[in-house]
Amino acid sequence: MTFTITVPGARLNAADDGSGDPLVLLHAGVADLSSWDAMVPPLVDAGFRVVRYDLRGFGATETDDVEFSNRADVIAVLDALGIRRAALVGNSRGGQIAFDTAIEFPDRVVAVVGVGAGIGGFEHDPTPEEAPIFEEMERLEESEPRDVARLAEMAVQVWVDGIGQPAGRAAPEIRDAVRSATVVSYEPGKDNGRPIVLEPPAAGRLADLTCPVLAVAGGYDTSIITAVARHLEANAPNGRAVLWPDVAHMIGMERPVELASLIAEFLAPLRPWA
């Protein structure tokens, strides 16, 4: 059951399950809060309070055409639910938001788990196999009118099956969920708001990540994701990377029980913080 959290300029579609030490799960840019569905039961069973919401521009969240901070939205969700501190788990775009939030609001964040995560300001050249695919995705995003169906299929190819992997490598329900979420996010006339980026970006400020950091990357994911995980491990004061060879970008959908177990193990030394 979802409910609405009202924040300046938006109405966030949210869910809150379980009790105990709070986790906030931040979804990828090709997904919505339902992408975490399979992870909620094992995390709740492990004694966590699991909070999720659709980011602005995604799922059932409604936003006005206003400037906004994704970091401030995270804090507004915590405040609305009476949560003083939480661990943040972010997939892809959600991971970047999680790292940015931990830098801007260190007193509110216990730890960050980046799952196929990016970090703002990190530069990495795509492989020769990746470059033409990324160029085509960028062309499709900038074209008018957008070929939303083609964009959604490319999102499935890149983020679900993995570049160079056979179509249909991942389970059909995962492919369908990402396809549908991508179509929703590109609906004509949909207001996405105008996000205010963290300045200076996180890539040059990893020393400010004072909380423990775990970066999980899949071997079928794009090369930048593995590079980000290794960069975090090498440069964050308390960073660790875990590389899973046979999974792509949507690790929480492909390996929910295993990822939930890894998160619980990583966070165990910090508990309780509720």
C-alpha positions, 0 to 999 in steps of 0.5 A, a space after each residue: 500500500 502506497 501513500 503520498 508525502 507532500 514536499 515543496 512542489 511535489 507529491 511523492 508516492 511512497 511506501 513504508 514497511 516493517 520496523 526497526 533500523 530505517 533504510 531508504 531505497 532509491 530506485 534507478 532511472 529506468 524503474 520506480 519504487 516497485 523495482 524493490 518489491 522482492 527485496 522488502 520481505 527479506 529486509 523486513 525479516 532482517 529487522 529493518 524499516 524499509 522506506 521507498 518512494 518514486 523519485 520526481 519524474 517517475 512512477 506515480 509521483 507528481 511534481 510541478 515544473 519547479 527546481 528541486 533538490 533530490 537530496 532535500 527530497 530524501 531528507 523531507 521523506 525522513 522528516 515526514 516519517 519521523 526518522 532521524 537517521 537512515 541508511 540509503 540504498 540506491 540503484 543507478 541514479 538512486 545511488 548517485 542521489 544517495 551518495 550526494 545526500 550523504 555528502 550534503 547531510 552527513 548527520 542524517 545518513 548512517 551508511 550508503 549502499 550503491 547498487 550499480 550506482 553512479 557518482 556525480 562528476 565521474 568521467 569514464 570513456 565507454 568501451 568501443 562496444 558501448 559507445 554507439 549504443 550510448 550515442 543512439 540512446 542520447 539521440 533518441 532522448 533528444 529527438 522530437 517526437 521521442 520514439 518512446 517504444 525504442 527508448 524502452 527497448 534499449 533500456 531493457 537491452 542495456 540495463 536489464 540484459 546487459 550490453 553484449 548479452 543475448 536478448 532475454 537473458 534476464 527474467 521476462 518480468 524484470 524486462 517487462 517492468 523496466 520497459 513499462 517504467 521507462 515508458 511512464 517516465 517519458 510520457 508526453 507532457 509529464 512534468 519531471 521538475 528541474 533537479 539542482 545538482 550537487 556542486 561541486 560534484 561528488 566525484 571530487 568530494 569522496 573524502 566527505 563520505 565519512 559513513 561506511 560505503 558499499 558499492 555493488 557492481 555487476 559483471 554484465 553492467 556497463 564499464 563505468 559502473 565497475 569503474 565507479 565501484 572501484 573508485 569508491 573503494 579506493 577513495 572513500 574513507 570507508 569504502 568497499 566494492 563487491 563485484 558479482 560477475 553474472 548480473 547486470 544493472 538491476 541487481 535488486 530485481 535479479 538477486 533480491 534475496 542475495 542483495 538483501 543478505 549482503 546489505 544486512 551483513 554490511 550494516 550489522 556492525 552499525 546497528 542499532 541506529 533507530 
